[in-house]
Amino acid sequence: MQDQGGRYKQRPGVGATVVALSCLGFFAISIPVVVMIVTSFNATPDLNFPPSGVSLKWYLNVFKRTAFLRSCQLSFVLAALTSIVSLVLGFLSSLGLVRYKFIGRDILHSILLIPLIVPEVVIGCSLLILFNKLHQYNSIINILILHIILVLPYSINVISANLVRFDMTLEEAAMSLKANKITTFWLITVPMIKEGLIASAIFSFVISFNNFTATVFLVRTKSTLPVEIFSYIRTESDPTVCCISTLLFCFVVIVILVAERLVGMEKLAK
């Protein structure tokens, strides 16, 4: 609805409806998190809510189980390597797709984004068959390749969006001042799109660290944390899993706060 000046006016009641729906959505999202955190302090070995007592013994149980510690270490290493590799490949791919025109560019772009539409179960099962045919049974290498395939489309999308908005006249100005292409690239291009690079690294790390659906197909001798948690809840029903989930939730909150400190969430979400 427009006023006489051509400006759009908000209809009566729309603002209140939006606020109400937002509060409802926030409430629905928060309930499972609150239940998980409260249950993690349960004194009994049952998943009771509200808890019958308060205890930290289940948090101690997390650090006593070497399987959790080993799988968590492996997940961190795989997520870090995945972030680095996908960041490099995503950056180079985005440069080629955004700045150069060549035959089959749109087709290549679509192929690179296929993991976004193919179910992870299909990708994991397909790679399992492929690695068996190649007699490649190294869990770490196989899972690393899988995670790179899964997160690369996110890196390409985020970095490409930043490169599309990049003002090319800045590079032209630098080169007009006798800067070569490499110097211009490192001193002008990379700093100007650092928000996209940081966002890409964060998305890649989180997706790799939390992936279970596809990873479970390739686990042999060494397991990632999500797969280890799944194995644990198949035989145990104590609040230990809630403790692990609470610790991971706190870790994600810290990552978000660091991202907000570095680039700001508004820039990170663009």
N, C-alpha and C positions, 0 to 999 in steps of 0.2 A: 504494500500500500504506500502510495507516494503522497507527499504534501504539495502545497502550491509551488514550492521551490524546487520540486523534482527530487527531493530527498526521500529515502525510504523510512517509513515510520513503523515501529514495532507494534503489532496488534496487541490489544489489551489481553492479558492473561498468558501470552506466549512466554514472557520472561519467567513467570512463576512456574509454568509447566516445565520449562527447560531445567530450572533449578531443582524441581522436584524429581525429575527423571535422573538428573546427575547425582543427586543424593541417594536415590534408590540404587543406581548402578554402583556407586561407591560402597554402599552398605552391603550389597550382594557380593562384591569382590572381597570386602574386608572380613566377612564372617568366617570363611574357611581359614584365613590367616590367623585370626584371633583364636579360633578353636585349636589350630595346630600348635600355636605358641603356648597356650594355657595347658594343653594336654601333655606337652613335653616336660612339664614340671610335676606330673603325676607321681605319687609315692608308690603306687601299686603297679604290678606288671600288666595291668589291663588298660585298654584305651578308653578310659572313662572321661566323660565331660558332663558337669564340672568335675575336677579331680577330687579324690577322696583325701588327699594330702599333698604336701609340697616337698619335693626332693630334687636334688641335682644328680642323683646317682646314674640316671640314664644318659646325661651328658658325659659323665665319666666313662660310661660304657662305650660311647662313641670312640673315645681316644684309647680305650683299652683294646679294641678290636683292630689288629694290624691289617686286616683285610680292607677296612674302611680307609685307613691311612694310606695304604699302598694305592688303592683305587683312586683316592682323591688326588694324590701326587701325580698319578698317570693322567688323570683328567685335566689337571692344570697344565702339564707339559704339552699334551695334545692340543688343548685350547690355545695355548700361547703360540705353538708352531703353526696351527691352522690360521690364527690371526695374521701372523707375519707373512705366510705364503699367500693367503687370499688377498692381503692388502697389496702386495707387489703385483700379483697377477691381475687383480681387479683394477689397479691403477693403470697398468700397461694396456689392458683390454679397453678400458674406458677412453684412454687417449686415442687409441686407434679407431674406436667406434664413433667418437664425438668429433674428432678433428680431421678425419680423413674420409673421403668418399671413394668407394671402390665397389666393384661388382660383387653382389652377394652380401653386402654389409648387413642389411636387415635380416637376411636368413641366418647369418652368423650370430647376430644379436639374439634372435629367437632361440637358436640352439643353446647358447650359453645360459638362457633363462629356463630351460626345460626342467631342471630340478625343482623349480618353484611350483610346477603343476603336476609333476609325477609323484605319486605317494611314496613316502620314505620306505615303506615296506617293500615296494617294488625295487627301489634303488638298492637297498641293503641285500635283498635276495639275489638280484642280478650280479652285484659285485661278489657275493659269496660264490656263485657259480663260476664267474670269470676267474677269480683267484684260485679256485680249486682246479680249473683247467690249466692254469699257468703254474700250478704247484707252488703257489705263494701262500705260505701259512704263517707269516709273521704278523701277529695281531696288531702291533703298534703301527707298522707301515700301512697295513690294510685299513685300519680305522682312520689314520691320518689322511689317506687318499679319499676315503669316504667323506670325511668332514670337510675337506677342501671343496669337493664337488657340491656339497650341500650349501656351504656358505658363500661360495664365489658369486652366485647371482645377486645376493644382497650387497656385496662389495661393489659390484658393477653398477647396480642401480643407484646406490648412494653417491659414489664418486662421480658417475656420469651426470647426475643432477647438479653437482657442484661445478663440474667442468662446463656444462651448458650455460650456467649463469656467469661464468668467468669472463671478465672484460679483456679481450685480446689486445686492446690498445695498450695495456700495461706492459705486456711483453714487447710490443713494437717500440714503446718508448724506451725500454731498457736496452734493446738491441740498437736503437738509434744513438745511444750513448756509448757504443762500442762494446757492449756486453755480448759474449758469445751465447750460443743456444744452451749450453750446459749450465753456465752461470745464471742465465735468465730462468732456466727451469728450476734450479735449486733455491734461488733467492727471491723469485717472484711467484712462480706457479705454485710450488709446494706450500709456501706459507699462506697463500691466499685461499687455498682449499683445505687447510688443516682441519677445519671442523668436519668436513666430509671424511677425511682420513681417520680421524679419531672415532667418529660414529661408526665407520666401517669396521674398525678394529674391535670396538665394543660389541657390536652385533655379532661379529664372527666368533668372538670369545664366548659369549653367552650361549649362542646356538650350539657351538661345539661342545661346551662343557655340559649342557643339559640334554644332549641328544640321547635318546634311548631306543626309539622305534627302529632305526636302521642299524645302530651300533650293535645291538644284541645279536645280529646275524653273524658278525665278524669276530666276536669275542671267542678266544680259544684258551690261551694260558693266562693272559693278563686281562683284568676286567676294569672298566671305567666305573666311576662312582654311581651313576644312575643304574647301571646293570647290577652292581653289587647291592644296591638298595633293594632292587627287585628280587634278587636271590635271597636276601635276608627276610623280607616280608613273606616269602613263600613258606618259611618254617617257623618264624617268630612273630609274635603279635604284641610286643611291648612298645613303650613310647620312644624307643631309640630312634626310630625312623622320623618321628616328629622332631626330635632334637636335631638330627641332621638337617631336616628341612628348615628349621628355625635358623640354624647357623648359615645355611645357604641364602636364606632370605636376608639376613643381616649383611652378608657379603654383597648381595645385589644392591642393597640400600647404600652401602659404602661406595660401590662403583658409580651409582647414580650421583651421589654427592660429589665425587671426584670429577665426573664429567661436567656437572654443573659449575664446579670451580674452574675448570679448564676452559670450556667453551660456552657454557650456558645452555640450558635445556631448549630454549627457543631456537637457537642456531642448530643444536644437535638434531632437533626434530624436523628441520627443513629438508 
